[in-house]
């Protein structure tokens, strides 16, 4: 059994307004066995595609390699756009050395609500996946129950949008309650391509442009939030 510990601390600044929330990077990021095109940073797997979408949206000309410059490029983008990263899984155990969310066992979650309490400017969580088992939204729903909170549906269109009220924390500090919005973005995994192909909007756009593909669909979706 392999203990899969998250290799990165949450990347959050004082003025962060949005948080990207996933689960865990592939085990090789914890063991230090990176591939040539991997970047040693949050969502650094070349096959994850998140940074490919962001690169396409903003024409950043990002590097995809093990260099410090590649890390700095991503940090600069996040800081400039007031975006942070705080995956919800702190550690898990695996029988197989793969990145499957379903393969996670004995899962320990991060206290994401605790981070939100400390960061009063955060108003949006961007889940890199929906409510499928062991996905980020799935775990966050479980995490909310520990605080007697729950998500309320705002929009059932893909990407689905929910919200919840984070209660007032400390009367002495006069920290008010606030509404936190959550957006369940379509996962960057190859398995999600099947579900994308069934979405009416994708079918419509594909019929108008046969060259339109699932990568284009994610870029279109993500551009609203990145």
Buried (B, 14 or more C-beta within 10 A) or exposed (E): EBEBBBBBEBBBBEEBBBBBBBBBBBBBBBEEEBBEBBBBBBBBBBEBBBBBBBBBBBEBEBBBBBEEEBBEBBBEBBBEBBBBBBBBBBBBBBEEBEBEBEBBEEBEBBBBBEBBBEBBEBBBBBBBBBBBEBBBBBBBBEBBEEBEBEBEEBEEEBBBBBBBEBEEBEEEEEBEEBEBBBBBBBBBBEEBBEBBEEBEEBEEBBEEEEEBBBBBBBBBBBEEBB
